[in-house]
C-alpha cells in the first residue's frame, strides 16, 4: 500500500518537476556598462525667422567626446528553448556623452547629451559547450528608436543654457566574448542619427540633425 501511494505521488508530481526544469531555461537577463568615444560629423543649420530662411553648409563642428552608459537586456537564448529563439533579444540602453561644439572661430559651446534607446537584438552564439551554454563567442546586432536630450550652454555668446528633446535612431554591431559563463566583454560600433537638436532664439528657429559614430567597450554580467 505504501509503495503504491509513493508511486502515485511521484506520478502526480511529474508535471511540476518538468515545469520547474523548464523554468530554469526560460531566458537570460543581463546588465552591463560601456565606455568609449563619440565622433560627430559637421552639420548644417536650418535657420528660419520672420520673413527669412536659409541653410548653412557644414558650419557646425563638434569635438570628439567621451561617452559612458549602462544597458539591461533579455535574451531568448537559454540552451533548451526552441532553436530560433536563441538568436533574439531586447535591450534598454542609457548613454551619456560630452557635446562641445563651435562655429568657425567662435568660442566653444559646452554641453552634454543623454540618450535612452529601446533596442531589438539578433545574435549568433558560437563555440558553445556544456559549460558555456550561451556560446563562448557571440556576434550581435542591435537597432531601435531613441529619445535624445541635448543640453547646450550658450553663455559664451551671450545666451543661456538650452535643452532640446529629440527622436533618434540607433544601430549597433558588436562581439561578446565570455570570460566565464556569466561574464562577457567585447567591443562594439554604434551609429546614432538624431533629428535635432532644435532651438528657438527670439522667434528665430534653428534646426539641425546629427550623425554620430561611437566606438564602445562593454562589460556585462549574465544571470
C-alpha positions in Angstrom: 0.0 0.0 0.0 2.8 2.4 0.9 4.7 1.6 -2.3 1.6 2.2 -4.4 0.9 5.5 -2.6 4.5 6.7 -3.2 4.3 5.7 -6.8 1.1 7.6 -7.2 2.7 10.7 -5.6 5.6 10.5 -8.0 3.3 10.3 -11.0 1.3 13.3 -9.8 4.5 15.4 -9.2 6.0 14.7 -12.7 4.3 17.7 -14.4 5.5 20.0 -11.6 9.1 18.7 -11.8 9.1 19.1 -15.6 7.7 22.6 -15.3 10.4 23.6 -12.8 13.1 22.2 -15.1 11.7 24.2 -18.0 11.5 27.4 -15.8 15.3 27.2 -15.3 15.7 27.7 -19.0 13.3 30.5 -19.8 15.7 33.3 -20.7 18.8 35.2 -19.9 18.8 38.6 -18.2 22.0 40.6 -18.4 23.2 44.0 -17.3 26.3 45.9 -18.5 28.3 49.1 -18.6 30.2 50.6 -21.5 32.6 53.4 -22.2 34.0 54.8 -25.4 34.4 57.7 -27.8 31.9 59.6 -29.9 32.6 61.3 -33.2 30.0 63.6 -34.7 30.0 64.8 -38.4 29.9 68.5 -39.2 26.3 69.6 -39.8 24.2 72.2 -41.4 21.8 74.6 -39.7 18.4 75.4 -41.0 17.6 79.0 -39.8 14.0 80.3 -40.0 12.7 83.6 -38.9 10.1 86.3 -39.7 10.3 86.8 -43.5 13.6 84.9 -44.0 15.0 81.3 -44.1 18.4 79.9 -45.1 20.6 76.9 -44.6 24.3 77.0 -43.7 26.8 74.4 -45.1 28.6 72.2 -42.6 29.1 75.2 -40.4 28.9 73.4 -37.0 31.7 71.2 -35.8 31.6 69.0 -32.7 34.6 67.8 -30.8 35.4 64.2 -30.4 34.0 63.2 -27.0 34.0 60.7 -24.1 30.9 58.5 -23.6 29.7 56.2 -20.8 26.5 54.3 -20.3 24.6 51.3 -18.9 22.4 48.7 -20.5 20.0 45.9 -19.4 18.8 43.2 -21.7 16.9 39.9 -22.0 18.0 37.2 -24.5 15.7 34.3 -25.5 18.7 32.1 -25.8 18.9 29.6 -22.9 20.0 26.1 -24.0 16.7 24.3 -24.1 14.5 26.9 -25.7 13.3 26.3 -29.3 16.3 26.9 -31.6 15.0 30.0 -33.3 14.5 31.8 -30.0 18.2 31.6 -29.2 19.0 34.2 -31.7 16.9 37.1 -30.5 16.6 39.5 -27.5 15.7 43.1 -26.4 17.7 45.7 -24.5 17.2 49.1 -22.8 20.2 51.4 -23.1 21.1 54.7 -21.4 24.1 56.7 -22.7 25.8 60.0 -21.9 28.4 61.8 -23.9 30.0 65.2 -23.9 28.8 67.6 -26.6 31.1 70.6 -27.2 30.5 72.4 -30.5 31.7 75.5 -32.3 31.0 77.7 -35.4 34.2 78.7 -37.2 36.4 80.7 -34.9 33.7 81.4 -32.3 34.1 80.3 -28.7 33.3 76.6 -27.9 29.8 75.9 -26.6 30.0 73.2 -24.0 27.2 70.7 -23.5 26.1 67.2 -22.8 23.9 64.6 -24.4 21.7 61.9 -22.8 20.0 59.1 -24.8 17.5 56.4 -23.9 17.3 53.7 -26.6 14.9 50.8 -27.0 16.7 48.1 -28.9 15.9 44.8 -30.6 18.8 42.3 -30.8 19.9 39.5 -33.0 22.8 37.3 -32.2 24.6 34.1 -33.4 26.2 32.1 -30.5 29.4 30.3 -31.4 31.8 27.9 -29.6 29.1 26.7 -27.1 29.7 23.7 -24.9 28.3 22.2 -21.7 29.9 24.9 -19.6 29.4 27.9 -21.9 25.8 27.2 -22.8 25.2 30.7 -24.2 28.2 30.3 -26.5 31.7 31.4 -25.9 31.8 34.0 -28.8 28.6 35.8 -29.7 28.5 38.3 -32.6 25.3 40.5 -32.4 23.5 43.5 -33.9 21.0 45.8 -32.2 18.8 48.5 -33.5 15.9 50.7 -32.4 14.5 54.1 -31.6 15.9 56.5 -29.1 15.0 59.7 -27.2 17.9 62.1 -27.1 18.3 65.1 -24.8 20.9 67.6 -25.9 21.9 70.4 -23.5 24.0 73.3 -24.9 25.4 76.2 -22.9 25.3 79.5 -24.9 26.9 81.7 -22.2 30.0 82.3 -24.3 27.9 84.1 -26.9 25.6 85.9 -24.5 22.8 83.3 -24.2 21.5 80.8 -21.7 21.6 77.1 -21.4 19.0 75.3 -23.6 17.9 71.6 -23.8 16.5 70.0 -26.9 14.5 66.8 -26.7 14.5 64.9 -30.0 13.9 61.5 -31.5 16.8 59.4 -32.8 17.6 56.0 -34.4 20.4 53.7 -33.1 22.1 50.8 -34.7 25.0 48.8 -33.2 27.1 45.8 -34.3 29.5 44.1 -31.8 31.0 41.0 -30.4 30.8 39.4 -27.0 33.5 37.1 -25.5 32.6 35.1 -22.4 35.5 35.0 -19.9 33.4 32.9 -17.6 29.8 31.6 -18.2 28.3 34.7 -16.5 30.8 37.4 -17.6 31.4 38.8 -21.1 33.5 41.6 -22.6 33.7 42.9 -26.1 33.9 45.8 -28.5 31.0 47.4 -30.5 30.4 50.1 -33.1 27.3 52.2 -32.8 25.7 54.7 -35.2 23.1 57.2 -33.9 21.1 59.6 -36.0 19.4 62.4 -34.1 16.6 64.6 -35.6 17.9 67.6 -33.7 19.0 69.5 -31.7 16.5 72.3 -32.4 16.4 75.6 -30.6 14.4 78.8 -30.6 16.2 82.2 -30.2 13.8 85.2 -30.0 11.4 84.0 -32.8 14.3 82.5 -34.8 14.1 78.7 -35.1 17.4 76.9 -35.6 17.2 73.2 -36.6 19.8 70.6 -37.3 20.4 66.9 -37.4 23.3 64.8 -36.1 25.1 61.8 -37.4 27.2 60.3 -34.6 29.6 57.3 -34.5 30.6 55.6 -31.3 33.4 53.0 -30.5 32.4 51.3 -27.3 33.8 48.6 -24.9 31.3 46.7 -22.8 31.4 44.5 -19.7 28.3 42.6 -19.0 27.0 40.1 -16.3 24.6 37.4 -17.4 22.2 36.0 -14.7 
